[in-house]
Amino acid sequence: MLAIFTKEFNSFFSTPVGFIVVGLFLISIGSLIWIIPGEFNIFNSGYVNLIPFFEALPRVFAFLIPAICMRSFSEEKKQGTLELLLTKPLSLNQLILGKFLGCLALSLIAVLPTLFYLISLTELAAAGVAVDYGVIFSSYLGVVLFISCFTSIGIFASSLSPNQIVAFISGTVISLFLYFGFNGLSSISIGDSELYTLDYFGLSYHYNSITRGILDSRNLIYFLSITVFFLALTRIHLKSTSE
């Protein structure tokens, strides 16, 4: 598994692709929260916190992470090396986890530079105004769990087709639906009531809960369950296509 992880991780930085992806992420998220006026701009919010940053992240990640993951299995299928990998003394679980962890590591590296935003936030705070670092760091925990979910979705989408563009579009659509879809469905009126319960099944409900500083075990279980679910779907699909 370590060999697969190393290969997957190094493949991003052996070419300019990895640097371009990380650079585009930092430019896009930085522009949204520091430059472009709007709901995600920290200066417009009027509060000394990173809530706009954490609210903007899912929108960017819905496109960034599928782009990182799209080549994982698609490229192997296209080049015909997937069958070769499966003949090696390597279990299917190890193969999937190795690729998952490689993509996850790259996504986390992309987020690391944003920790410098804390310095900017401290400098912007007025005298006597304290920055709630506890909420911020619990929000970063939510980001890690959130990235894990989107990465598992991206890995699953990559296993569906040898075409990387198809894998990217599939991963993006699934990610966007899981984040926004249930929230939208919960607002549909049936008779005199709305389906509020459906909101609980969406990523946005649990992600927003953690970014508000609420560390509830139910949220942690939800994120881990989604991650395991899509990794299990990947295993089922690969096993069925390799037989």
Contacts in CASP RR format, 6 or more apart in sequence:
PFRMAT RR
TARGET T0000
AUTHOR 0000-0000-0000
METHOD contacts of the structure
MODEL  1
MLAIFTKEFNSFFSTPVGFIVVGLFLISIGSLIWIIPGEFNIFNSGYVNL
IPFFEALPRVFAFLIPAICMRSFSEEKKQGTLELLLTKPLSLNQLILGKF
LGCLALSLIAVLPTLFYLISLTELAAAGVAVDYGVIFSSYLGVVLFISCF
TSIGIFASSLSPNQIVAFISGTVISLFLYFGFNGLSSISIGDSELYTLDY
FGLSYHYNSITRGILDSRNLIYFLSITVFFLALTRIHLKSTSE
1 90 0 8 1.000
1 94 0 8 1.000
1 95 0 8 1.000
1 97 0 8 1.000
1 98 0 8 1.000
1 101 0 8 1.000
2 98 0 8 1.000
4 85 0 8 1.000
4 90 0 8 1.000
4 94 0 8 1.000
4 95 0 8 1.000
4 97 0 8 1.000
4 98 0 8 1.000
4 99 0 8 1.000
5 98 0 8 1.000
5 99 0 8 1.000
5 101 0 8 1.000
5 102 0 8 1.000
5 105 0 8 1.000
8 72 0 8 1.000
8 98 0 8 1.000
8 99 0 8 1.000
8 101 0 8 1.000
8 102 0 8 1.000
8 103 0 8 1.000
9 102 0 8 1.000
9 105 0 8 1.000
9 106 0 8 1.000
12 18 0 8 1.000
12 21 0 8 1.000
12 68 0 8 1.000
12 106 0 8 1.000
13 19 0 8 1.000
18 106 0 8 1.000
21 64 0 8 1.000
21 67 0 8 1.000
21 68 0 8 1.000
21 106 0 8 1.000
21 110 0 8 1.000
22 106 0 8 1.000
22 109 0 8 1.000
22 110 0 8 1.000
23 110 0 8 1.000
24 64 0 8 1.000
25 60 0 8 1.000
25 64 0 8 1.000
25 110 0 8 1.000
26 110 0 8 1.000
26 113 0 8 1.000
26 114 0 8 1.000
28 60 0 8 1.000
29 53 0 8 1.000
29 56 0 8 1.000
29 57 0 8 1.000
29 60 0 8 1.000
29 114 0 8 1.000
32 40 0 8 1.000
32 41 0 8 1.000
32 52 0 8 1.000
32 56 0 8 1.000
32 60 0 8 1.000
33 40 0 8 1.000
33 41 0 8 1.000
33 42 0 8 1.000
33 52 0 8 1.000
33 53 0 8 1.000
33 56 0 8 1.000
33 117 0 8 1.000
34 41 0 8 1.000
34 42 0 8 1.000
34 43 0 8 1.000
35 41 0 8 1.000
37 44 0 8 1.000
38 44 0 8 1.000
39 52 0 8 1.000
39 55 0 8 1.000
40 52 0 8 1.000
40 53 0 8 1.000
40 55 0 8 1.000
40 56 0 8 1.000
41 52 0 8 1.000
42 50 0 8 1.000
42 52 0 8 1.000
42 53 0 8 1.000
42 121 0 8 1.000
42 124 0 8 1.000
44 52 0 8 1.000
45 51 0 8 1.000
45 52 0 8 1.000
48 121 0 8 1.000
48 124 0 8 1.000
48 125 0 8 1.000
48 126 0 8 1.000
48 129 0 8 1.000
48 131 0 8 1.000
49 121 0 8 1.000
49 131 0 8 1.000
49 132 0 8 1.000
49 135 0 8 1.000
49 136 0 8 1.000
50 117 0 8 1.000
50 118 0 8 1.000
50 121 0 8 1.000
50 136 0 8 1.000
50 139 0 8 1.000
51 211 0 8 1.000
53 114 0 8 1.000
53 117 0 8 1.000
54 139 0 8 1.000
54 143 0 8 1.000
54 211 0 8 1.000
55 211 0 8 1.000
57 143 0 8 1.000
57 146 0 8 1.000
58 146 0 8 1.000
58 179 0 8 1.000
58 203 0 8 1.000
58 204 0 8 1.000
58 207 0 8 1.000
61 107 0 8 1.000
61 146 0 8 1.000
61 147 0 8 1.000
61 150 0 8 1.000
61 175 0 8 1.000
62 150 0 8 1.000
62 172 0 8 1.000
62 175 0 8 1.000
62 176 0 8 1.000
62 179 0 8 1.000
63 172 0 8 1.000
64 107 0 8 1.000
64 110 0 8 1.000
65 103 0 8 1.000
65 107 0 8 1.000
65 147 0 8 1.000
65 150 0 8 1.000
65 151 0 8 1.000
65 153 0 8 1.000
65 154 0 8 1.000
65 175 0 8 1.000
66 150 0 8 1.000
66 153 0 8 1.000
66 154 0 8 1.000
66 157 0 8 1.000
66 167 0 8 1.000
66 168 0 8 1.000
66 169 0 8 1.000
66 170 0 8 1.000
66 171 0 8 1.000
66 172 0 8 1.000
66 175 0 8 1.000
67 168 0 8 1.000
68 103 0 8 1.000
68 106 0 8 1.000
68 107 0 8 1.000
68 151 0 8 1.000
69 103 0 8 1.000
69 151 0 8 1.000
69 154 0 8 1.000
69 155 0 8 1.000
69 157 0 8 1.000
69 158 0 8 1.000
69 167 0 8 1.000
69 171 0 8 1.000
70 154 0 8 1.000
70 157 0 8 1.000
70 158 0 8 1.000
70 164 0 8 1.000
70 165 0 8 1.000
70 167 0 8 1.000
70 168 0 8 1.000
70 171 0 8 1.000
71 158 0 8 1.000
71 164 0 8 1.000
71 167 0 8 1.000
72 99 0 8 1.000
72 103 0 8 1.000
72 154 0 8 1.000
72 155 0 8 1.000
72 158 0 8 1.000
72 159 0 8 1.000
73 82 0 8 1.000
73 99 0 8 1.000
73 155 0 8 1.000
73 158 0 8 1.000
73 159 0 8 1.000
73 167 0 8 1.000
73 234 0 8 1.000
73 238 0 8 1.000
74 158 0 8 1.000
74 159 0 8 1.000
74 161 0 8 1.000
74 162 0 8 1.000
74 163 0 8 1.000
74 164 0 8 1.000
74 166 0 8 1.000
74 167 0 8 1.000
75 164 0 8 1.000
76 82 0 8 1.000
76 85 0 8 1.000
77 161 0 8 1.000
77 162 0 8 1.000
78 162 0 8 1.000
78 163 0 8 1.000
78 164 0 8 1.000
82 238 0 8 1.000
82 242 0 8 1.000
83 242 0 8 1.000
85 95 0 8 1.000
86 92 0 8 1.000
86 95 0 8 1.000
86 242 0 8 1.000
92 235 0 8 1.000
92 238 0 8 1.000
92 239 0 8 1.000
93 235 0 8 1.000
96 155 0 8 1.000
96 231 0 8 1.000
96 234 0 8 1.000
96 235 0 8 1.000
96 238 0 8 1.000
97 231 0 8 1.000
99 155 0 8 1.000
100 151 0 8 1.000
100 152 0 8 1.000
100 155 0 8 1.000
100 231 0 8 1.000
103 151 0 8 1.000
103 154 0 8 1.000
103 155 0 8 1.000
104 147 0 8 1.000
104 148 0 8 1.000
104 151 0 8 1.000
107 147 0 8 1.000
107 150 0 8 1.000
107 151 0 8 1.000
108 144 0 8 1.000
108 147 0 8 1.000
111 140 0 8 1.000
111 143 0 8 1.000
111 147 0 8 1.000
115 140 0 8 1.000
118 131 0 8 1.000
118 133 0 8 1.000
118 136 0 8 1.000
121 131 0 8 1.000
122 131 0 8 1.000
125 131 0 8 1.000
134 213 0 8 1.000
135 212 0 8 1.000
135 213 0 8 1.000
138 210 0 8 1.000
138 211 0 8 1.000
138 213 0 8 1.000
138 215 0 8 1.000
139 210 0 8 1.000
139 211 0 8 1.000
139 213 0 8 1.000
141 210 0 8 1.000
141 215 0 8 1.000
142 207 0 8 1.000
142 210 0 8 1.000
142 211 0 8 1.000
142 219 0 8 1.000
142 223 0 8 1.000
145 210 0 8 1.000
145 219 0 8 1.000
145 220 0 8 1.000
145 223 0 8 1.000
145 224 0 8 1.000
146 203 0 8 1.000
146 207 0 8 1.000
146 223 0 8 1.000
148 223 0 8 1.000
148 224 0 8 1.000
148 227 0 8 1.000
149 178 0 8 1.000
149 203 0 8 1.000
149 223 0 8 1.000
149 226 0 8 1.000
149 227 0 8 1.000
149 230 0 8 1.000
150 175 0 8 1.000
151 227 0 8 1.000
152 226 0 8 1.000
152 227 0 8 1.000
152 228 0 8 1.000
152 229 0 8 1.000
152 230 0 8 1.000
152 231 0 8 1.000
152 234 0 8 1.000
153 171 0 8 1.000
153 174 0 8 1.000
153 175 0 8 1.000
153 178 0 8 1.000
153 230 0 8 1.000
154 167 0 8 1.000
154 171 0 8 1.000
154 174 0 8 1.000
154 175 0 8 1.000
154 230 0 8 1.000
155 230 0 8 1.000
155 231 0 8 1.000
155 234 0 8 1.000
156 171 0 8 1.000
156 174 0 8 1.000
156 230 0 8 1.000
156 231 0 8 1.000
156 233 0 8 1.000
156 234 0 8 1.000
156 237 0 8 1.000
157 167 0 8 1.000
157 168 0 8 1.000
157 170 0 8 1.000
157 171 0 8 1.000
157 174 0 8 1.000
158 164 0 8 1.000
158 167 0 8 1.000
159 234 0 8 1.000
159 237 0 8 1.000
159 238 0 8 1.000
160 166 0 8 1.000
160 167 0 8 1.000
160 170 0 8 1.000
160 237 0 8 1.000
161 167 0 8 1.000
161 170 0 8 1.000
178 202 0 8 1.000
178 203 0 8 1.000
178 226 0 8 1.000
179 202 0 8 1.000
179 203 0 8 1.000
179 204 0 8 1.000
179 207 0 8 1.000
180 204 0 8 1.000
181 202 0 8 1.000
182 198 0 8 1.000
182 199 0 8 1.000
182 200 0 8 1.000
182 201 0 8 1.000
182 202 0 8 1.000
182 204 0 8 1.000
182 205 0 8 1.000
183 199 0 8 1.000
183 202 0 8 1.000
183 204 0 8 1.000
183 205 0 8 1.000
184 199 0 8 1.000
185 195 0 8 1.000
185 198 0 8 1.000
186 194 0 8 1.000
186 195 0 8 1.000
186 196 0 8 1.000
186 197 0 8 1.000
186 198 0 8 1.000
186 199 0 8 1.000
187 194 0 8 1.000
187 195 0 8 1.000
188 194 0 8 1.000
188 195 0 8 1.000
199 205 0 8 1.000
203 226 0 8 1.000
206 218 0 8 1.000
206 219 0 8 1.000
206 222 0 8 1.000
206 223 0 8 1.000
209 216 0 8 1.000
209 219 0 8 1.000
210 216 0 8 1.000
210 219 0 8 1.000
END
